[in-house]
């Protein structure tokens, strides 16, 4: 009985050995073929240069709009002038533009929070100890004749032109030809004038005033005399 049990226990091991010998594959070695040694071409690095072989460059939709524009711009300039801009340089330029945009936003926000008029951001603001703050008082309450004499006494002809123009606005307001407000523009006043000849002359003097005052154009006594004649021609057209 014990022999039968031992035989039954050893049968699977004999079968496993039989199958292993049957599944084994005899490898054959090729000793007749000759091996050929190959080397890379010397100009391999030059042959595979360019953006199409640089897998670190993002192209297409993976780039933002600014970077794509910079790449297009500098590629065009490079084709014309014969230079190439590396991706690292483009990144530096991109970040520099972001910094400038951020500073501009901060500047505009600061102007807005301080209640600065938007058009004054892009125009030069002249300063003078004789100048007046029209936002704090009505133009009809100003003694512009005295201010004009003081400006002429100091030979500040540019400031004298400003007071000349304010005198025109004051007279037009007193005659109810315009409704004066310190935030209105000269174009607004021009639209309020009904008489065509007066409107045309006012437009001419307004342009002259803006060119001298906001353009910070320095004028001498001779030039002021010519400007004064223009103001006198306008004042004649204003009803007494």
BELSULPE-V199329 format. One record per pair of residues at least 12 apart in sequence whose C-alpha atoms are under 6 Angstrom apart, sorted by sequence separation. I is the first residue (numbers start at 1). J is the second residue. D is the distance in Angstrom with one decimal. If there is no record, write none. Layout:
BEGIN
I_J_D, I_J_D
END
This chain:
BEGIN
148_160_5.4, 178_192_5.8, 148_163_5.8, 140_170_5.6, 139_170_6.0, 201_234_6.0, 135_182_5.8, 134_182_5.9
END
